[in-house]
Amino acid sequence: MMLSKYFSLAECIRSRKARLLGLCNNPPTEIIERLKRFLTTVMDPIRELFGLPISPSSVYRTWPVNTAVGGSATSQHPEGEAADFNVPGHTVREVMRRIIAAGIPFDQLIDEYGSWVHISHTFRRKNRRQILEYRMVNGRTVRRELKAEEV
């Protein structure tokens, strides 16, 4: 079942951790509707911006799956409003710069450990347009807010 022009339900609920732990990762109907809006508003334009297939590593997670992967208690993944992904042949920062320059809407745009991009967007409140960087320093996650020109 396709949720948007480029993204299927199957790839949006895929979770190795859920499979390993035997956890259900199927979204309820209201979350499927949010996923459709999120994908159409954010991920489809990113796919078109780069002209390349993007295979997200994580989109939707039930709360139990989110907890199992160590996700934040305020994560937007269980709300159907976030994705973690890479674009083949592009660095995390390059992807972020191009998203910002293209004016693609977001609530949070995060460089997670220099390894992947996290992007979220919501229709339930005003989006913060927050740009962040997470790094592991001495075994702890350090969060830093960035200005667009620092990306």
Backbone hydrogen bonds, N-H to C=O, Kabsch-Sander energy under -0.5 kcal/mol:
donor,donor_aa,acceptor,acceptor_aa,energy
3,L,7,F,-2.6
4,S,7,F,-1.6
9,L,1,M,-3.1
12,C,8,S,-1.3
13,I,9,L,-1.5
14,R,10,A,-0.7
19,R,15,S,-2.1
20,L,16,R,-2.8
21,L,17,K,-2.3
22,G,18,A,-0.9
22,G,19,R,-0.5
23,L,18,A,-2.7
31,I,28,P,-0.8
32,I,28,P,-2.0
33,E,29,T,-2.0
34,R,30,E,-1.5
35,L,31,I,-3.1
36,K,32,I,-2.3
37,R,33,E,-1.9
38,F,34,R,-3.0
39,L,35,L,-3.1
40,T,36,K,-2.4
41,T,37,R,-2.4
42,V,38,F,-2.8
43,M,38,F,-1.0
44,D,39,L,-3.4
46,I,42,V,-1.6
47,R,43,M,-2.6
48,E,44,D,-2.4
49,L,45,P,-2.3
50,F,46,I,-1.9
51,G,47,R,-1.7
52,L,47,R,-0.8
57,S,84,D,-1.9
58,S,84,D,-1.4
60,Y,12,C,-2.3
61,R,77,H,-0.7
66,N,62,T,-2.9
67,T,63,W,-2.5
68,A,64,P,-2.2
69,V,65,V,-1.9
70,G,67,T,-1.3
71,G,66,N,-3.0
75,S,72,S,-1.5
79,E,76,Q,-0.7
80,G,77,H,-1.8
81,E,76,Q,-2.3
83,A,119,I,-2.3
84,D,58,S,-2.9
85,F,117,V,-2.4
90,H,87,V,-2.1
95,V,91,T,-2.3
96,M,92,V,-2.3
97,R,93,R,-2.8
98,R,94,E,-2.3
99,I,95,V,-2.1
100,I,96,M,-2.5
101,A,97,R,-2.7
102,A,98,R,-2.0
103,G,99,I,-0.6
103,G,100,I,-1.2
104,I,99,I,-1.7
107,D,120,S,-3.9
108,Q,120,S,-0.6
109,L,130,Q,-2.5
110,I,118,H,-3.0
111,D,132,L,-2.4
112,E,110,I,-0.9
112,E,116,W,-2.4
113,Y,111,D,-1.0
113,Y,134,Y,-2.3
115,S,112,E,-2.2
116,W,112,E,-1.2
117,V,85,F,-2.7
118,H,110,I,-2.4
119,I,83,A,-2.6
120,S,108,Q,-2.2
121,H,81,E,-2.0
129,R,106,F,-0.6
130,Q,107,D,-3.0
131,I,146,L,-0.5
132,L,109,L,-2.4
132,L,130,Q,-0.5
133,E,144,R,-2.1
134,Y,111,D,-2.8
135,R,142,V,-2.3
137,V,135,R,-0.6
137,V,140,R,-3.4
140,R,137,V,-1.7
142,V,135,R,-3.7
144,R,133,E,-2.5
146,L,131,I,-3.1
150,E,147,K,-2.1
151,V,147,K,-0.5
151,V,148,A,-1.3
